[in-house]
Each structure stands twice: as C-alpha cells, then as structure tokens.
Amino acid sequence: MSGTPADTIRYARTRALEHAAELPGIRPLRIHALAFPLHAAELSATIEERGPFDLLDGYVGLAIAEGGFTRLSDIAVFLGLTEHTVDRVLRFLRGIGHLDGSADALFLTERGLRSVRDDRRYAEKQERLHLYFDGVRCEPLRTAHYAHGVGILDRDTAHAQRTFRLLPEACGFRPGAVQELARRPDRGEYDLPDELLNLDVLEVGRAFLPCYAVRAHDGRRLRTLVYSGIADLRDYHLEEIFNSWPTATHVMESADSEDPRDHFAEYMREQGIAPQSLSWVDHHSVRCVLPPSRYSGREDGTRGKGAFSLAMLGAYVAPRGHVLQLWCDDVPTRARAVLTRALAYATATRRTVPEVTAFLDRVCRQLEPGPAVTLDDLRRHARRAGYGALDLKE
C-alpha cells in the first residue's frame, strides 16, 4: 500500500456523493469517513508450476510409465545412458515430486503420471500471500477489494491518520476461516485461485479498509450506501455488513443527531453567502439556493469567493460531513448546467449515443431543467461552444 490515508480513496468522497445523488429517489444527507476493521492473514501456500520437460527427464518418465521399467539399471540400458546420468535424472524427478520408491522399485507419483500424460513438467513452488477477512463476521473480502484503487491500511498507519474514524472489530479471527474459504467452489471470487494449495496461516494482524458511508433518504426511510474505492464504486459487500451491524449504525446515528445548521452557517460565512440562501427541501435535506450570477461558465480558476462553476450546480458539498446541495431556482440556468455537464462527459472520451443519452437523463432528473434536455439540444450546444459535431459512437 502506498500514499497517505487521505489519498487512498481521494476521489471517493465527491464521487460517492455524486453516485448516491444519481440513484432514483435518493437524497444524500450525511457522509461518514470510516475505517472498516479487517483481519489480515499472512499465509504460505504451494502452487503447481507448469513448464516444458527437458529431453532426458521426459524420456525417463516415459520409460517408467509406458515402458514398465522400474529399476535404475534397466532404464539406463533401455535409453542407452550411463547409470550415473539416469541417477541424476531420477533424483531430480524425485525432488519435484514426480517419482517415489527405491532404485530397484521405482514408480511415478500421481503428479509424475500427469506430467507424462500431458507432456508438461509440474513442480511445486512456495508462495506467500495475504488474505483479508472482515472484523465483523470473519468472512473473506471479495477480489475487488484487492484492486489497485482500494487502499487498505495496516494497523499502525490506520492509527496514525485522522481522516477516517476507526471502527472496532466485532469478532476475533476464526482459525478455520482460511480452510473454509479453500473448500468453497467460488474461492476465486475472494482472491484465492484454485492453483494455491496446502494453505497454512503464518500470522494474523489487524488492518482497516477506508470507506465512505453515505446516509441517504429514499422517500420512505434512511439508507446507508457504502463506497470503498472498488472499481464499480458502490461496495455492496460492505454495505450488506454495515446495514446489519449495530455498532456501525450506532456510530452513524450518533453523528447524524447533530444539528447541521451551525456547520452550514460556518461554511456559508467562509464562502460569503447570505444565511437566507439556505432552503430546506423537506425535513431531511437542504439546499443552498444561489442566483444565476453565482454560477459561471469560466473554468480558469478566476471565480471569486462564493461563486461556482455551472458544472457544480446541483452538486453536493459536505461541510463537516453534513450534505448540502448547491442549487439555483432559475430554470434556464439549470438547463445550461445540464448542457455544460453533458458536454464535458461526452467529450472527455469517445462515448456512445446510449451512454450520453443515459447521462442526460440522470442529470435532468437531478437538475430539473424544465423540458428535458435532448441529445439534439446537446449537439447544438456543442456547435455553439466550438466543438463542432459531437463524434458519438452508435
């Protein structure tokens, strides 16, 4: 693992809020930076390597398997080799687990027979690996959690940082957890390939997985959405654990009970925004409603304090974790924001028509620009902005 704790999932705070807000009917209310407890098991294992046979090794194996020769001297005569040469080959085959028995009663092991049948040399190699198990049920993490974008913290690094609140483990490491995983037919989905055999636990330490838990309202109830930096962003595996773990619920509810008004007021003072700009959408969610003049199409960093880019209209900020949506009551301004965001999306890399259409639908649901902004509207906007015809794949 490299990087400081705060940048292990640097993108995720903003993207987590954006992703949650794009879900139908979801309003994010609070975001918690939490460190999920893990058991880090260091294991030894053997892996069977495959490679081509050296010529003599293959001939000696064939002499035993198909010729029926079981004595060193008979193999030497049959192959026209010295006994010294055959003895050297036999010692090598015995060393890689292909051969057993005495010099006068030789036989091939199961591995040796497979090697002759497949004309491949199989040999065991020792491997070291780490597997992570959650600290709530001692179940294995999925393969997605081992990807490059997921920053698992060791115990010392986790305790040294101040960005993510450490959650306590709910159970110790179960000695049989590794063997249970090894017997599962889907073990490859938990980063344990079938090729790894003879697993032995050498050491178990503590680790933490930084994640963002977004508390959101779906119109009927509060929900918790979890983001840990995995490639598909939302972490359903951790989410299921969070939603059934009383400790996590208690930690989040304790923070949720704070009155966010003071935090919003401080943020607005820093931005030079009048307090009356706060507008509660309902009992749960709040907007910072600004006039069109506060939203600019300039992307050169020259905007003043309290001014935002058009792309930020509808976005969520989170002063001290309490979520606030930036808004404008002017419908044409919201429509321009839809076009601005959609053009950036469509031109960042070559997109397909269905991708851009789906993006427009999502942003229109979020920004409510009056009549829905269509793909034709976006094409006209692109030409006016100097992009020419949008090059979209069908």
C-alpha positions in Angstrom: 0.0 0.0 0.0 1.3 3.5 -0.9 0.1 7.0 -0.3 -1.3 8.8 2.7 -4.6 7.6 4.2 -6.4 10.7 2.9 -5.5 9.9 -0.7 -6.1 6.2 -0.7 -9.6 6.8 -2.0 -9.1 10.5 -2.7 -11.8 10.6 -5.4 -14.4 8.7 -3.5 -15.9 11.4 -1.2 -17.1 13.6 -4.2 -17.8 10.6 -6.4 -19.7 8.8 -3.7 -22.0 11.8 -3.2 -22.5 12.2 -6.9 -23.2 8.5 -7.4 -25.7 8.4 -4.5 -27.4 11.5 -5.7 -27.9 10.0 -9.2 -29.8 7.0 -7.8 -33.5 7.4 -8.4 -35.3 8.8 -5.4 -32.2 9.1 -3.3 -31.2 12.3 -1.3 -27.8 12.1 0.4 -27.9 13.7 3.9 -24.6 12.8 5.6 -21.3 11.3 4.7 -19.1 9.4 7.2 -15.4 8.7 6.7 -15.0 5.3 8.4 -12.2 2.7 8.6 -13.7 -0.8 8.5 -11.9 -3.4 10.6 -10.2 -6.3 9.0 -8.1 -9.4 9.9 -5.0 -9.5 7.7 -3.9 -13.2 7.4 -0.4 -13.9 6.1 -0.4 -17.4 4.5 2.1 -19.8 3.0 0.9 -21.9 0.1 2.2 -24.1 -2.7 1.4 -23.5 -6.3 2.0 -26.0 -9.1 4.1 -24.5 -11.9 3.9 -25.9 -15.4 6.7 -25.9 -17.9 8.3 -28.0 -20.7 10.2 -31.2 -19.9 14.0 -31.4 -20.5 14.5 -34.1 -23.1 16.1 -36.7 -20.7 13.5 -36.0 -17.9 10.7 -36.8 -20.4 12.3 -39.9 -21.7 13.0 -41.3 -18.2 9.4 -40.6 -17.3 8.1 -42.4 -20.4 10.4 -45.4 -19.7 8.8 -45.9 -16.3 5.1 -45.0 -17.3 4.9 -46.7 -20.7 7.9 -49.0 -20.9 7.3 -50.5 -17.5 10.9 -50.2 -16.3 11.2 -49.9 -12.5 15.0 -50.4 -12.0 17.6 -47.8 -12.5 19.9 -50.2 -14.3 17.1 -51.3 -16.7 16.2 -47.7 -17.6 19.9 -46.9 -18.3 20.2 -49.9 -20.7 16.9 -49.1 -22.4 17.8 -45.5 -23.0 21.5 -46.2 -23.8 22.7 -43.9 -20.9 25.1 -44.3 -18.1 23.6 -45.2 -14.7 25.2 -42.0 -13.3 23.2 -39.9 -15.8 19.9 -41.8 -15.1 20.5 -41.5 -11.3 20.9 -37.7 -11.7 17.6 -37.5 -13.6 15.8 -39.8 -11.1 17.0 -37.6 -8.2 15.7 -34.5 -10.0 12.3 -36.2 -10.7 12.1 -37.3 -7.0 12.9 -33.7 -5.9 9.9 -32.2 -7.8 7.5 -34.9 -6.6 7.3 -37.0 -9.8 9.0 -40.1 -8.5 9.0 -42.4 -5.5 10.3 -45.8 -4.5 13.8 -47.3 -4.3 16.3 -47.7 -7.1 15.1 -51.2 -7.7 11.3 -50.5 -7.3 10.6 -47.1 -8.9 7.1 -45.7 -9.6 5.7 -42.4 -10.7 3.5 -40.4 -8.3 0.2 -39.0 -9.4 1.9 -35.8 -10.4 4.5 -37.7 -12.4 1.8 -39.7 -14.3 0.0 -36.4 -15.1 3.3 -35.0 -16.4 3.9 -37.9 -18.7 0.3 -37.8 -19.9 0.3 -34.0 -20.5 4.0 -33.8 -21.6 4.4 -31.0 -19.1 6.7 -30.7 -16.1 4.8 -29.9 -12.9 6.6 -28.6 -9.9 5.6 -27.1 -6.6 6.7 -23.6 -5.6 6.2 -21.9 -2.2 4.2 -18.7 -2.2 3.4 -16.1 0.4 0.1 -14.2 0.2 -2.2 -12.1 2.3 -5.9 -12.6 2.6 -8.3 -10.2 4.3 -11.3 -11.1 6.4 -13.8 -8.7 7.8 -13.7 -8.0 11.5 -17.5 -8.4 12.0 -18.2 -11.9 10.8 -14.7 -13.1 9.8 -15.8 -13.6 6.2 -13.4 -13.1 3.3 -13.3 -9.9 1.2 -14.0 -10.2 -2.4 -11.4 -9.9 -5.2 -12.5 -6.4 -6.0 -11.1 -5.3 -2.6 -7.5 -6.3 -3.7 -7.5 -4.0 -6.7 -5.1 -1.1 -7.2 -7.7 1.6 -6.3 -8.5 0.2 -2.9 -6.2 1.4 -0.1 -6.1 -1.0 2.8 -4.3 0.5 5.8 -2.1 -1.6 8.2 -2.7 -1.1 11.9 0.0 1.5 12.5 -0.9 3.6 9.5 -4.6 3.5 10.4 -4.0 4.7 14.0 -1.7 7.5 12.8 -4.2 9.1 10.4 -7.1 11.3 11.4 -9.3 11.2 8.2 -11.2 8.0 8.8 -12.8 7.0 12.1 -11.7 3.6 13.2 -14.5 1.1 13.8 -13.9 -1.6 16.4 -13.8 -5.2 15.4 -16.8 -7.3 16.4 -15.1 -10.7 16.4 -11.7 -12.3 16.5 -10.1 -14.3 13.7 -11.5 -17.8 13.4 -8.8 -20.4 12.9 -10.9 -22.3 10.4 -11.7 -19.3 8.2 -9.0 -20.0 5.7 -9.7 -23.6 5.2 -13.5 -22.9 4.9 -12.6 -20.5 2.1 -10.3 -23.0 0.5 -13.1 -25.5 0.3 -15.5 -23.1 -1.4 -16.1 -23.7 -5.1 -16.2 -19.9 -5.7 -12.9 -19.2 -3.8 -11.6 -17.4 -6.9 -14.1 -14.6 -6.3 -12.3 -14.0 -3.0 -8.8 -13.7 -4.4 -7.8 -17.3 -3.7 -7.0 -19.1 -7.0 -7.6 -22.8 -7.2 -3.9 -23.3 -8.0 -2.9 -22.4 -4.5 -2.7 -25.5 -2.3 -1.7 -26.5 1.2 -2.6 -23.2 2.8 -1.1 -22.5 6.2 -1.7 -19.4 8.4 1.6 -17.9 9.5 0.4 -14.7 11.2 -2.8 -12.7 11.6 -2.7 -8.9 12.1 -5.2 -6.1 12.1 -5.9 -3.8 9.2 -8.6 -1.3 8.1 -10.4 -0.5 4.9 -11.2 3.2 4.5 -14.6 3.8 3.1 -17.3 6.5 2.9 -20.8 5.6 4.2 -23.5 7.9 2.7 -26.6 8.2 4.8 -29.5 9.0 2.4 -33.3 9.1 2.4 -35.2 7.3 -0.3 -38.6 9.0 0.4 -39.6 6.3 2.9 -36.6 5.5 5.1 -33.0 6.2 5.8 -30.5 4.0 3.9 -26.7 3.5 4.1 -24.7 3.4 0.9 -21.0 2.4 1.1 -18.1 3.3 -1.1 -14.6 1.9 -0.7 -12.8 2.7 -3.9 -13.6 -0.6 -5.7 -13.9 -0.3 -9.5 -17.7 -0.3 -9.7 -17.7 2.3 -6.9 -20.6 1.2 -4.7 -19.5 -1.6 -2.4 -22.5 -3.9 -1.9 -20.4 -6.4 0.1 -19.5 -3.9 2.8 -22.9 -2.3 2.5 -24.7 -5.5 3.5 -22.4 -5.8 6.6 -22.9 -2.2 7.6 -26.7 -2.5 7.4 -26.7 -5.5 9.7 -24.1 -4.3 12.2 -25.5 -2.4 15.2 -22.1 -0.8 16.1 -21.8 0.9 12.7 -25.4 2.0 12.9 -24.9 3.5 16.3 -21.7 5.4 15.3 -23.5 6.9 12.3 -26.7 7.7 14.1 -24.8 9.5 16.9 -23.2 11.8 14.4 -26.5 12.1 12.4 -28.2 13.5 15.5 -26.1 16.7 15.4 -27.9 19.8 14.2 -26.2 20.6 10.9 -27.2 24.3 10.8 -24.1 25.5 12.6 -21.9 23.6 10.2 -23.8 25.0 7.2 -23.6 28.6 8.6 -19.9 28.4 9.1 -19.4 27.1 5.5 -21.6 29.9 4.1 -19.7 32.5 6.1 -16.4 31.2 4.6 -18.0 31.4 1.1 -19.5 34.8 1.6 -23.1 33.5 1.1 -26.0 35.1 3.0 -27.7 32.8 5.6 -31.1 33.2 4.0 -29.8 31.2 1.0 -30.4 28.0 3.0 -33.6 26.3 1.9 -34.9 23.1 3.4 -36.4 20.9 0.7 -38.0 18.7 3.3 -37.4 17.6 6.9 -34.2 15.8 5.8 -32.4 17.7 3.1 -31.3 21.2 2.5 -30.2 23.3 -0.5 -28.0 26.4 -0.8 -30.0 28.4 -3.3 -27.9 31.0 -5.2 -28.8 33.4 -8.0 -27.6 32.7 -11.6 -24.8 35.3 -11.1 -23.1 32.9 -8.7 -22.7 30.3 -11.4 -20.1 30.9 -14.1 -19.1 29.1 -17.2 -15.5 30.1 -16.6 -13.1 27.2 -15.8 -9.9 29.2 -15.4 -10.0 29.5 -11.7 -10.8 33.2 -11.6 -14.2 32.9 -9.9 -14.5 34.8 -6.7 -15.4 33.6 -3.3 -18.9 32.1 -3.1 -19.0 31.6 -6.9 -19.2 28.2 -8.5 -18.9 26.7 -12.0 -22.0 25.7 -13.8 -20.9 22.1 -13.5 -21.2 22.5 -9.7 -24.9 23.4 -9.9 -26.8 20.5 -8.4 -23.6 19.1 -6.9 -23.3 18.2 -3.2 -20.8 19.6 -0.7 -20.4 18.2 2.8 -19.2 20.7 5.4 -18.1 18.5 8.3 -19.9 15.6 6.7 -23.4 17.2 6.5 -24.6 17.3 2.9 -25.7 20.5 1.3 -26.8 20.7 -2.4 -25.9 23.8 -4.5 -29.0 25.0 -6.3 -30.4 27.8 -8.4 -34.2 28.5 -8.8 -33.6 29.8 -12.3 -34.7 27.1 -14.8 -32.7 28.3 -17.8 -29.5 28.4 -15.6 -30.2 24.8 -14.6 -30.7 23.8 -18.3 -27.3 25.4 -19.1 -25.8 23.4 -16.3 -27.2 20.2 -17.8 -25.6 21.1 -21.1 -22.3 22.0 -19.5 -22.0 18.8 -17.6 -23.2 16.6 -20.5 -20.8 18.3 -23.0 -17.9 17.6 -20.6 -19.0 14.0 -20.2 -19.4 13.5 -24.0 -16.1 14.9 -24.9 -13.9 13.5 -22.1 -13.5 10.3 -24.1 -15.4 8.9 -27.1 -18.9 8.0 -25.8 -21.7 6.1 -27.3 -25.1 7.6 -28.1 -26.8 5.3 -25.4 -24.2 6.4 -22.8 -24.7 10.1 -23.4 -28.5 9.7 -23.6 -28.5 7.9 -20.2 -26.2 10.6 -18.7 -28.6 13.3 -19.9 -31.5 11.5 -18.3 -29.7 11.2 -15.0 -28.6 14.9 -14.9 -32.1 16.1 -16.0 -33.6 14.1 -13.1 -31.2 15.8 -10.7 -31.4 19.4 -12.0 -35.0 19.5 -13.2 -34.3 21.9 -16.2 -38.0 22.2 -17.2 -38.4 20.3 -20.5 -35.8 17.5 -20.7 -32.6 18.4 -22.5 -32.3 16.1 -25.5 -29.3 14.8 -27.5 -30.2 17.2 -30.3 -30.0 20.1 -27.8 -26.6 18.9 -26.7 -25.4 18.7 -30.4 -26.5 22.3 -31.0 -24.8 23.4 -27.8 -21.6 21.7 -28.8 -21.5 23.5 -32.1 -22.1 26.9 -30.4 -19.3 26.1 -27.9 -16.9 25.5 -30.8 -16.8 21.7 -30.5 -18.3 21.0 -33.9 -20.4 17.9 -34.4 -20.2 15.5 -31.5 -18.4 12.3 -32.5 -20.5 9.7 -30.7 -20.4 6.0 -31.4 -23.7 4.4 -32.2 
